[in-house]
């Protein structure tokens, strides 16, 4: 694969957020306010995510957001933010 194709084939990651388990610590919003905001009900909302069922939200991100999203997920005291490498299927968090 040449450099041009490598640039076009950037890695993608899936964020899976279990909103029901959120306790409203706001650590994610403090770490990555561009993607996490606090709602009036005291829980975090994942900006631009898609609701897949009553409690779960998903979002696809690229490498440029991975580091900030990793910090947000690692800061969550109840571990309700998960990151999956879409290429390998590996669960990073």
C-alpha positions as CSV (number, residue, x, y, z in Angstrom):
1,X,0.0,0.0,0.0
2,X,1.5,3.4,-1.0
3,X,1.5,6.4,1.3
4,X,-1.6,7.9,-0.3
5,X,-3.7,4.8,0.4
6,X,-2.3,4.6,3.9
7,X,-3.5,8.1,4.6
8,X,-7.0,7.3,3.2
9,X,-7.2,4.1,5.3
10,X,-6.9,5.8,8.7
11,X,-7.9,3.7,11.6
12,X,-11.4,4.0,13.0
13,X,-12.7,3.3,16.5
14,X,-16.1,2.6,17.9
15,X,-17.1,4.2,21.2
16,X,-19.8,2.3,23.1
17,X,-21.3,4.2,26.0
18,X,-23.7,2.7,28.6
19,X,-25.6,5.8,29.7
20,X,-27.7,4.0,32.2
21,X,-24.6,3.1,34.2
22,X,-23.3,6.7,34.3
23,X,-23.2,8.2,37.8
24,X,-22.6,11.8,36.6
25,X,-19.0,12.2,37.8
26,X,-18.3,14.5,34.8
27,X,-14.8,13.3,34.4
28,X,-15.3,12.5,30.7
29,X,-16.7,16.0,30.1
30,X,-13.7,17.5,31.9
31,X,-11.3,15.4,29.8
32,X,-12.9,15.8,26.4
33,X,-15.6,18.5,26.4
34,X,-15.8,18.5,22.6
35,X,-17.4,15.0,22.8
36,X,-18.9,14.8,26.3
37,X,-21.4,17.2,27.9
38,X,-23.4,16.9,31.0
39,X,-27.2,16.7,30.6
40,X,-29.9,18.2,32.9
41,X,-30.5,14.8,34.4
42,X,-26.9,14.7,35.7
43,X,-25.6,12.1,33.3
44,X,-23.1,12.6,30.5
45,X,-24.1,12.7,26.9
46,X,-21.8,11.6,24.0
47,X,-22.0,14.3,21.4
48,X,-23.1,13.2,17.9
49,X,-23.7,9.6,19.0
50,X,-26.4,7.2,17.9
51,X,-28.8,5.6,20.3
52,X,-28.9,1.9,19.7
53,X,-31.2,0.8,22.5
54,X,-32.6,2.1,25.7
55,X,-29.2,2.5,27.4
56,X,-26.5,2.2,24.8
57,X,-25.0,4.8,22.5
58,X,-22.3,4.4,19.8
59,X,-20.0,6.7,17.9
60,X,-17.3,6.1,15.3
61,X,-14.2,8.3,15.7
62,X,-10.8,8.5,13.9
63,X,-7.3,8.4,15.2
64,X,-7.3,12.2,15.7
65,X,-9.7,11.9,18.6
66,X,-8.5,8.6,20.1
67,X,-6.0,10.0,22.6
68,X,-8.6,12.4,24.1
69,X,-11.3,9.7,24.1
70,X,-9.0,7.3,25.8
71,X,-8.4,9.8,28.6
72,X,-12.1,10.4,28.9
73,X,-12.8,6.6,29.1
74,X,-10.0,6.0,31.6
75,X,-11.2,8.8,33.8
76,X,-14.7,7.2,34.1
77,X,-15.1,5.8,37.7
78,X,-17.7,3.3,36.6
79,X,-16.2,2.1,33.3
80,X,-19.2,2.8,31.1
81,X,-17.2,4.1,28.1
82,X,-15.6,1.4,25.9
83,X,-13.4,1.8,22.8
84,X,-13.1,-0.8,20.1
85,X,-10.5,-0.9,17.3
86,X,-12.7,-1.4,14.2
87,X,-9.9,-2.9,12.2
88,X,-8.9,-5.6,14.7
89,X,-11.9,-5.9,16.9
90,X,-9.7,-5.3,19.9
91,X,-11.3,-3.7,23.0
92,X,-8.9,-1.0,24.0
93,X,-11.0,0.0,27.1
